[in-house]
Amino acid sequence: MTPIRGNGSPVGIRNMDIQYLLFLQHARETLGGVFNSFFLQISDLSSGMFVWLLACVVFWSVNKKVGGFLFLNVGFSRFFMQVLKLTFCVYRPWIRSAEILPIEKASGYSFPSGHTVTATANYGTLMERYRQSRPLCIFLALMILLTMFSRNYIGVHTPQDVVVALLLGIVVVLCGARVWEWLEAHPTRDYLLPCAGVVLVTLFLAYISLKNYPLDYVNGKLLVDPRKMMIDGYKDAGRLLGVAFGWFLERRFVRFSLDVPVARRVARAGFGVLLLLLYEGCAMPALTASLASSWGYFVATFFELILLMVIYPLFFAREKKAA
């Protein structure tokens, strides 16, 4: 296969990126793959249902305000990550160089790293909220760095991908902290958040639907199908709108309390995780199949966040009244 250099970075940086990945690949082979499973597991903590699991547990059972920040920061950071991914359309390392042999392949475009963005938003938010606890902050920073390195070690992202993702996540967390402080100081203007979500999502969906994408073929096969990559954009757009409206609706109308016994908080988290598993495994596939378009993914992810942030917490509020 002829290597495809991709887009989005100067030739010198691309060459250094590939050389670094080849160095890690040689290290993996020399060590006999002894660390492969460990770095795959570290990477998995920022994918799939784990993206929202931490925010859910904190929101339902530990600290409602911090959990809300987690939802919002993860939602906004992943949204802006999709803006960059679908703008630059950078191919994965093994497409750019046939010498790269990843432990496992990933779909879609490479720049920036979604796993790193998610890890930075999740762990970075906790660092910002609990910055007085030095041991916790050191541990969280280590988790971010391990996630970054794992994506390089596995061979699915270049250093450029993870560094830009880290910077994006940091910017969202720091800017988000200032925005949330302003919202706390002006509680009657909280409606501005879902309004901003509607504007951003509308512009984004129009942009990714109208822009041009690279259509490179190798041996008659399209390297990356932009229609599939647009689905990821619709998913994270739905999630952004879901967290914006979910945060607003809970704040205005649900207002559940964490002033309950520890056993009840644990039960909330346990049943909530089961609910999330059922939705991801059964309801979401059924919903996307029934709508049979990119909008199906948008609706499914939007409703998922409304379920987690509004509908499920409604039971907490009723539970409190009945007690």
LOBALO-469084 format. One record per residue (C-alpha): residue number from 1; x, y, z. Coordinates in steps of 0.02 Angstrom, whole numbers, padded with zeros to 5 digits, always signed. Layout:
N
+-----+--------+--------+--------+
!  nr !      u !      v !      w !
+-----+--------+--------+--------+
! NUM !      X !      Y !      Z !
...
+-----+--------+--------+--------+
END
This chain:
323
+-----+--------+--------+--------+
!  nr !      u !      v !      w !
+-----+--------+--------+--------+
!   1 ! +00000 ! +00000 ! +00000 !
!   2 ! +00065 ! +00172 ! -00044 !
!   3 ! +00080 ! +00280 ! +00114 !
!   4 ! -00041 ! +00426 ! +00123 !
!   5 ! +00036 ! +00576 ! +00209 !
!   6 ! -00129 ! +00652 ! +00263 !
!   7 ! -00166 ! +00832 ! +00307 !
!   8 ! -00145 ! +00955 ! +00448 !
!   9 ! +00042 ! +00964 ! +00490 !
!  10 ! +00209 ! +01008 ! +00409 !
!  11 ! +00312 ! +00867 ! +00334 !
!  12 ! +00448 ! +00883 ! +00467 !
!  13 ! +00325 ! +00861 ! +00610 !
!  14 ! +00240 ! +00715 ! +00521 !
!  15 ! +00409 ! +00629 ! +00500 !
!  16 ! +00453 ! +00653 ! +00683 !
!  17 ! +00283 ! +00587 ! +00733 !
!  18 ! +00305 ! +00429 ! +00631 !
!  19 ! +00484 ! +00403 ! +00692 !
!  20 ! +00426 ! +00415 ! +00873 !
!  21 ! +00288 ! +00286 ! +00842 !
!  22 ! +00414 ! +00171 ! +00759 !
!  23 ! +00526 ! +00189 ! +00912 !
!  24 ! +00382 ! +00138 ! +01026 !
!  25 ! +00337 ! -00004 ! +00908 !
!  26 ! +00515 ! -00070 ! +00917 !
!  27 ! +00506 ! -00057 ! +01108 !
!  28 ! +00343 ! -00156 ! +01110 !
!  29 ! +00420 ! -00293 ! +01004 !
!  30 ! +00579 ! -00297 ! +01110 !
!  31 ! +00476 ! -00314 ! +01270 !
!  32 ! +00369 ! -00451 ! +01192 !
!  33 ! +00207 ! -00352 ! +01213 !
!  34 ! +00212 ! -00367 ! +01403 !
!  35 ! +00133 ! -00195 ! +01427 !
!  36 ! +00007 ! -00206 ! +01285 !
!  37 ! -00141 ! -00258 ! +01393 !
!  38 ! -00104 ! -00125 ! +01525 !
!  39 ! -00103 ! +00019 ! +01400 !
!  40 ! -00257 ! -00047 ! +01311 !
!  41 ! -00350 ! -00045 ! +01477 !
!  42 ! -00290 ! +00131 ! +01517 !
!  43 ! -00350 ! +00186 ! +01346 !
!  44 ! -00520 ! +00101 ! +01369 !
!  45 ! -00556 ! +00209 ! +01523 !
!  46 ! -00586 ! +00355 ! +01405 !
!  47 ! -00698 ! +00268 ! +01279 !
!  48 ! -00873 ! +00195 ! +01264 !
!  49 ! -00986 ! +00208 ! +01415 !
!  50 ! -00835 ! +00251 ! +01524 !
!  51 ! -00837 ! +00425 ! +01445 !
!  52 ! -00990 ! +00469 ! +01550 !
!  53 ! -00977 ! +00343 ! +01692 !
!  54 ! -00869 ! +00452 ! +01804 !
!  55 ! -00981 ! +00604 ! +01779 !
!  56 ! -01136 ! +00500 ! +01817 !
!  57 ! -01073 ! +00426 ! +01979 !
!  58 ! -01009 ! +00594 ! +02043 !
!  59 ! -01169 ! +00684 ! +01991 !
!  60 ! -01289 ! +00557 ! +02067 !
!  61 ! -01196 ! +00508 ! +02224 !
!  62 ! -01043 ! +00613 ! +02270 !
!  63 ! -01051 ! +00799 ! +02226 !
!  64 ! -01191 ! +00862 ! +02115 !
!  65 ! -01105 ! +01024 ! +02065 !
!  66 ! -00942 ! +00938 ! +02019 !
!  67 ! -01038 ! +00804 ! +01924 !
!  68 ! -01126 ! +00939 ! +01824 !
!  69 ! -00958 ! +01018 ! +01781 !
!  70 ! -00895 ! +00848 ! +01725 !
!  71 ! -01044 ! +00824 ! +01608 !
!  72 ! -01025 ! +00997 ! +01534 !
!  73 ! -00836 ! +00994 ! +01513 !
!  74 ! -00836 ! +00821 ! +01433 !
!  75 ! -00980 ! +00870 ! +01319 !
!  76 ! -00900 ! +01032 ! +01260 !
!  77 ! -00724 ! +00961 ! +01243 !
!  78 ! -00783 ! +00814 ! +01138 !
!  79 ! -00888 ! +00932 ! +01031 !
!  80 ! -00739 ! +01043 ! +00991 !
!  81 ! -00633 ! +00888 ! +00962 !
!  82 ! -00756 ! +00837 ! +00825 !
!  83 ! -00745 ! +01011 ! +00749 !
!  84 ! -00556 ! +00988 ! +00731 !
!  85 ! -00567 ! +00806 ! +00673 !
!  86 ! -00692 ! +00844 ! +00535 !
!  87 ! -00600 ! +01003 ! +00483 !
!  88 ! -00424 ! +00934 ! +00462 !
!  89 ! -00469 ! +00752 ! +00417 !
!  90 ! -00297 ! +00684 ! +00463 !
!  91 ! -00272 ! +00500 ! +00425 !
!  92 ! -00219 ! +00371 ! +00552 !
!  93 ! -00032 ! +00333 ! +00571 !
!  94 ! -00036 ! +00165 ! +00481 !
!  95 ! -00117 ! +00249 ! +00330 !
!  96 ! +00018 ! +00381 ! +00327 !
!  97 ! +00156 ! +00250 ! +00343 !
!  98 ! +00141 ! +00065 ! +00304 !
!  99 ! +00280 ! +00032 ! +00432 !
! 100 ! +00163 ! +00071 ! +00577 !
! 101 ! +00083 ! -00086 ! +00648 !
! 102 ! -00038 ! -00039 ! +00788 !
! 103 ! -00087 ! -00160 ! +00926 !
! 104 ! -00267 ! -00131 ! +00873 !
! 105 ! -00337 ! -00017 ! +00740 !
! 106 ! -00457 ! +00126 ! +00768 !
! 107 ! -00583 ! +00199 ! +00647 !
! 108 ! -00598 ! +00377 ! +00586 !
! 109 ! -00480 ! +00522 ! +00579 !
! 110 ! -00330 ! +00539 ! +00693 !
! 111 ! -00314 ! +00722 ! +00744 !
! 112 ! -00345 ! +00761 ! +00885 !
! 113 ! -00357 ! +00612 ! +01003 !
! 114 ! -00534 ! +00590 ! +01070 !
! 115 ! -00474 ! +00478 ! +01212 !
! 116 ! -00350 ! +00612 ! +01269 !
! 117 ! -00480 ! +00750 ! +01259 !
! 118 ! -00600 ! +00646 ! +01364 !
! 119 ! -00468 ! +00601 ! +01493 !
! 120 ! -00413 ! +00782 ! +01508 !
! 121 ! -00592 ! +00845 ! +01527 !
! 122 ! -00636 ! +00713 ! +01657 !
! 123 ! -00477 ! +00709 ! +01761 !
! 124 ! -00438 ! +00892 ! +01730 !
! 125 ! -00607 ! +00946 ! +01796 !
! 126 ! -00577 ! +00848 ! +01956 !
! 127 ! -00404 ! +00927 ! +01970 !
! 128 ! -00479 ! +01101 ! +01953 !
! 129 ! -00617 ! +01065 ! +02079 !
! 130 ! -00507 ! +00976 ! +02207 !
! 131 ! -00345 ! +01070 ! +02180 !
! 132 ! -00315 ! +01080 ! +02368 !
! 133 ! -00282 ! +00892 ! +02371 !
! 134 ! -00106 ! +00872 ! +02305 !
! 135 ! -00102 ! +00679 ! +02306 !
! 136 ! -00266 ! +00672 ! +02209 !
! 137 ! -00206 ! +00799 ! +02082 !
! 138 ! -00043 ! +00703 ! +02055 !
! 139 ! -00141 ! +00543 ! +02026 !
! 140 ! -00261 ! +00628 ! +01904 !
! 141 ! -00119 ! +00710 ! +01808 !
! 142 ! -00034 ! +00540 ! +01796 !
! 143 ! -00195 ! +00466 ! +01724 !
! 144 ! -00200 ! +00601 ! +01589 !
! 145 ! -00017 ! +00571 ! +01543 !
! 146 ! -00042 ! +00382 ! +01541 !
! 147 ! -00192 ! +00402 ! +01426 !
! 148 ! -00090 ! +00511 ! +01308 !
! 149 ! +00055 ! +00390 ! +01306 !
! 150 ! -00059 ! +00239 ! +01285 !
! 151 ! -00130 ! +00309 ! +01123 !
! 152 ! +00048 ! +00327 ! +01055 !
! 153 ! +00105 ! +00159 ! +01125 !
! 154 ! -00043 ! +00068 ! +01046 !
! 155 ! +00000 ! +00152 ! +00881 !
! 156 ! -00165 ! +00239 ! +00843 !
! 157 ! -00113 ! +00420 ! +00872 !
! 158 ! +00040 ! +00528 ! +00845 !
! 159 ! +00117 ! +00643 ! +00977 !
! 160 ! +00040 ! +00791 ! +00886 !
! 161 ! -00133 ! +00713 ! +00905 !
! 162 ! -00121 ! +00690 ! +01093 !
! 163 ! -00033 ! +00855 ! +01132 !
! 164 ! -00164 ! +00958 ! +01040 !
! 165 ! -00301 ! +00855 ! +01124 !
! 166 ! -00223 ! +00891 ! +01294 !
! 167 ! -00218 ! +01078 ! +01258 !
! 168 ! -00398 ! +01076 ! +01196 !
! 169 ! -00456 ! +00987 ! +01354 !
! 170 ! -00360 ! +01109 ! +01466 !
! 171 ! -00435 ! +01260 ! +01377 !
! 172 ! -00611 ! +01191 ! +01396 !
! 173 ! -00586 ! +01152 ! +01581 !
! 174 ! -00511 ! +01323 ! +01622 !
! 175 ! -00636 ! +01422 ! +01518 !
! 176 ! -00777 ! +01313 ! +01583 !
! 177 ! -00729 ! +01354 ! +01763 !
! 178 ! -00745 ! +01540 ! +01727 !
! 179 ! -00911 ! +01515 ! +01637 !
! 180 ! -00984 ! +01410 ! +01778 !
! 181 ! -00930 ! +01541 ! +01906 !
! 182 ! -01019 ! +01674 ! +01804 !
! 183 ! -01175 ! +01565 ! +01794 !
! 184 ! -01171 ! +01538 ! +01982 !
! 185 ! -01161 ! +01727 ! +02006 !
! 186 ! -01305 ! +01755 ! +01882 !
! 187 ! -01421 ! +01606 ! +01912 !
! 188 ! -01567 ! +01680 ! +01815 !
! 189 ! -01461 ! +01680 ! +01657 !
! 190 ! -01432 ! +01493 ! +01656 !
! 191 ! -01545 ! +01481 ! +01503 !
! 192 ! -01400 ! +01553 ! +01402 !
! 193 ! -01309 ! +01385 ! +01410 !
! 194 ! -01439 ! +01283 ! +01313 !
! 195 ! -01461 ! +01431 ! +01195 !
! 196 ! -01274 ! +01429 ! +01159 !
! 197 ! -01285 ! +01241 ! +01134 !
! 198 ! -01422 ! +01260 ! +01003 !
! 199 ! -01321 ! +01391 ! +00908 !
! 200 ! -01158 ! +01290 ! +00912 !
! 201 ! -01241 ! +01127 ! +00861 !
! 202 ! -01340 ! +01207 ! +00720 !
! 203 ! -01185 ! +01289 ! +00646 !
! 204 ! -01082 ! +01131 ! +00668 !
! 205 ! -01207 ! +01014 ! +00584 !
! 206 ! -01226 ! +01135 ! +00438 !
! 207 ! -01037 ! +01147 ! +00423 !
! 208 ! -01000 ! +00959 ! +00423 !
! 209 ! -01144 ! +00927 ! +00302 !
! 210 ! -01084 ! +01055 ! +00174 !
! 211 ! -00893 ! +01045 ! +00184 !
! 212 ! -00783 ! +00942 ! +00069 !
! 213 ! -00691 ! +00786 ! +00130 !
! 214 ! -00539 ! +00693 ! +00061 !
! 215 ! -00588 ! +00542 ! -00044 !
! 216 ! -00428 ! +00441 ! -00060 !
! 217 ! -00433 ! +00263 ! -00125 !
! 218 ! -00306 ! +00123 ! -00110 !
! 219 ! -00335 ! -00033 ! -00215 !
! 220 ! -00511 ! +00027 ! -00252 !
! 221 ! -00555 ! +00047 ! -00068 !
! 222 ! -00600 ! +00213 ! +00012 !
! 223 ! -00478 ! +00244 ! +00155 !
! 224 ! -00599 ! +00339 ! +00266 !
! 225 ! -00784 ! +00357 ! +00228 !
! 226 ! -00833 ! +00536 ! +00277 !
! 227 ! -01015 ! +00483 ! +00299 !
! 228 ! -00964 ! +00370 ! +00443 !
! 229 ! -00856 ! +00506 ! +00519 !
! 230 ! -01001 ! +00628 ! +00510 !
! 231 ! -01101 ! +00505 ! +00617 !
! 232 ! -00973 ! +00531 ! +00756 !
! 233 ! -01000 ! +00718 ! +00736 !
! 234 ! -01189 ! +00696 ! +00752 !
! 235 ! -01164 ! +00589 ! +00907 !
! 236 ! -01059 ! +00717 ! +01000 !
! 237 ! -01170 ! +00859 ! +00941 !
! 238 ! -01319 ! +00768 ! +01017 !
! 239 ! -01222 ! +00742 ! +01178 !
! 240 ! -01173 ! +00925 ! +01188 !
! 241 ! -01354 ! +00979 ! +01170 !
! 242 ! -01404 ! +00844 ! +01294 !
! 243 ! -01285 ! +00903 ! +01430 !
! 244 ! -01331 ! +01087 ! +01402 !
! 245 ! -01518 ! +01055 ! +01416 !
! 246 ! -01495 ! +00920 ! +01548 !
! 247 ! -01396 ! +01038 ! +01661 !
! 248 ! -01525 ! +01177 ! +01637 !
! 249 ! -01679 ! +01068 ! +01663 !
! 250 ! -01611 ! +00984 ! +01819 !
! 251 ! -01557 ! +01150 ! +01892 !
! 252 ! -01726 ! +01233 ! +01859 !
! 253 ! -01854 ! +01094 ! +01883 !
! 254 ! -01783 ! +00935 ! +01961 !
! 255 ! -01664 ! +00997 ! +02096 !
! 256 ! -01628 ! +00828 ! +02173 !
! 257 ! -01530 ! +00822 ! +02336 !
! 258 ! -01380 ! +00723 ! +02395 !
! 259 ! -01437 ! +00746 ! +02575 !
! 260 ! -01477 ! +00560 ! +02594 !
! 261 ! -01392 ! +00414 ! +02681 !
! 262 ! -01233 ! +00342 ! +02603 !
! 263 ! -01320 ! +00176 ! +02567 !
! 264 ! -01450 ! +00266 ! +02462 !
! 265 ! -01314 ! +00359 ! +02365 !
! 266 ! -01228 ! +00194 ! +02328 !
! 267 ! -01393 ! +00121 ! +02269 !
! 268 ! -01420 ! +00270 ! +02154 !
! 269 ! -01250 ! +00242 ! +02075 !
! 270 ! -01276 ! +00054 ! +02057 !
! 271 ! -01448 ! +00064 ! +01977 !
! 272 ! -01391 ! +00209 ! +01870 !
! 273 ! -01244 ! +00111 ! +01800 !
! 274 ! -01363 ! -00032 ! +01756 !
! 275 ! -01477 ! +00095 ! +01671 !
! 276 ! -01330 ! +00162 ! +01570 !
! 277 ! -01279 ! -00014 ! +01519 !
! 278 ! -01456 ! -00056 ! +01463 !
! 279 ! -01472 ! +00104 ! +01364 !
! 280 ! -01303 ! +00085 ! +01278 !
! 281 ! -01330 ! -00100 ! +01243 !
! 282 ! -01515 ! -00106 ! +01197 !
! 283 ! -01608 ! +00059 ! +01182 !
! 284 ! -01478 ! +00157 ! +01084 !
! 285 ! -01453 ! +00025 ! +00947 !
! 286 ! -01642 ! +00006 ! +00930 !
! 287 ! -01669 ! +00193 ! +00919 !
! 288 ! -01532 ! +00224 ! +00791 !
! 289 ! -01593 ! +00077 ! +00686 !
! 290 ! -01773 ! +00140 ! +00687 !
! 291 ! -01725 ! +00316 ! +00631 !
! 292 ! -01596 ! +00247 ! +00507 !
! 293 ! -01497 ! +00407 ! +00478 !
! 294 ! -01367 ! +00518 ! +00559 !
! 295 ! -01510 ! +00604 ! +00648 !
! 296 ! -01547 ! +00439 ! +00734 !
! 297 ! -01377 ! +00448 ! +00821 !
! 298 ! -01406 ! +00630 ! +00863 !
! 299 ! -01574 ! +00594 ! +00945 !
! 300 ! -01509 ! +00438 ! +01034 !
! 301 ! -01361 ! +00528 ! +01113 !
! 302 ! -01464 ! +00682 ! +01156 !
! 303 ! -01593 ! +00575 ! +01245 !
! 304 ! -01457 ! +00475 ! +01333 !
! 305 ! -01394 ! +00631 ! +01422 !
! 306 ! -01571 ! +00689 ! +01462 !
! 307 ! -01603 ! +00517 ! +01537 !
! 308 ! -01445 ! +00525 ! +01643 !
! 309 ! -01460 ! +00706 ! +01699 !
! 310 ! -01648 ! +00736 ! +01711 !
! 311 ! -01761 ! +00583 ! +01699 !
! 312 ! -01665 ! +00466 ! +01815 !
! 313 ! -01634 ! +00605 ! +01945 !
! 314 ! -01822 ! +00638 ! +01946 !
! 315 ! -01839 ! +00477 ! +02044 !
! 316 ! -01718 ! +00546 ! +02174 !
! 317 ! -01827 ! +00700 ! +02197 !
! 318 ! -01984 ! +00595 ! +02215 !
! 319 ! -01894 ! +00477 ! +02332 !
! 320 ! -01846 ! +00624 ! +02443 !
! 321 ! -02026 ! +00687 ! +02450 !
! 322 ! -02093 ! +00515 ! +02492 !
! 323 ! -01967 ! +00490 ! +02634 !
+-----+--------+--------+--------+
END
